[in-house]
Amino acid sequence: MGPDTEALCTKRLAPGGALRLRDAAGCTVMCCAGTVWITQENDARDIFLAAGESFTFDRKGLALIRAEKGMLDDWMADTGITVICLPARLVFDQMRYS
């Protein structure tokens, strides 16, 4: 299944909530609402995504996605929820490695 046809999963994270992913190289995550921080094993970069931005993992090993801020509601208050979309296989992998 290629990236254009791969099933996507939406995850909601509270601020400080995180996902641990293993061997996500080549997979893309998108921040749909809120702000996330991403780090990968053997990578000195810190990647921050705002709503509408995406990142393709470029390393094997452990990767972390952490919710930094939630989305804003109509009155510009932080709702405390961050929403990300990622390939469903990564969510399955994350559950296996937890």
N, C-alpha and C positions, 0 to 999 in steps of 0.2 A: 504494500500500500504506500503510495508516494505522498509527499507533503500536501498536494492539492486535494487528495481524496482521503487523507487520514482523518479518522474521527477525532473531534476536538472535545475537550472537557472544560467546563467552567468551574473554577474553584473560588470560594469566598474565604478570605482570611481576615481575622481581626488584626489590628496593629500589633506587631511583635510576633504574629503567627508565621510559621515557616513551613516550607516543603523541602524535603531532602530528595534529590534525584540522583540516580546512578546511571552513568554512561548515556547522557542525553545529547552527545555530540551530533550535530546535524538537525536537531529538533528546534523548533521556534516556539517561544513563549511570547504572549502579548499581554500587556497591562491594559485591561479594559476600563478600569476606574480605580482611582487612588494612585499610590506610588509604591514601587517595589525596589528592593536592592537584590542584586544577584552577584554571587561569587562562584568561581569554579576552582577545583583542585588544580594546583600548579599554575595559577594565573594571578598576577599581582594586581590586576585591575579590579575596581569596584564598578559595577554597572548599575545605574539607576534608570528606571523607566517610569515615565508619567503616563497617564491615560492616553491610549492611542499609539504608544510606542511599542516596538517589539525587539527581540534579541534572539539570535540563533546561536546556540551553544557550539563552541568550537574546540572543546576538550572532552576527553573521556574522564572517567572518575566521578567523584562526588561533586555535586553542584547544590547550592542553596538558593532558594527564593524566599525572601523575607518581606512581609508587608510593613511598610514604613508609615503610611498614612492611609486613611480611608477616603472614600469618595465624598464629594460635597453634595448636599441636598439642594433643593430649590432656594433655600434661604442662606446658602453658603456655609452651612454648619457641617462639620466632619461627622459622617454617619458611623465611622468606626469599622467600615467594611471595605476591603480591597478586593477587586475582582480581576482574576487573570484567566486567560484561555491557554491551554497547552494540549499537546497530543495526548489522547486517552491512554496510550501505552505507558506514558511517563507516570500517570497517576497510579496505574496498576503496579508499575515498578516501585514507586514510592511506598505503596502499601506493603509490598513484599519485603522491603528493606527496613521498614520501621521497627 
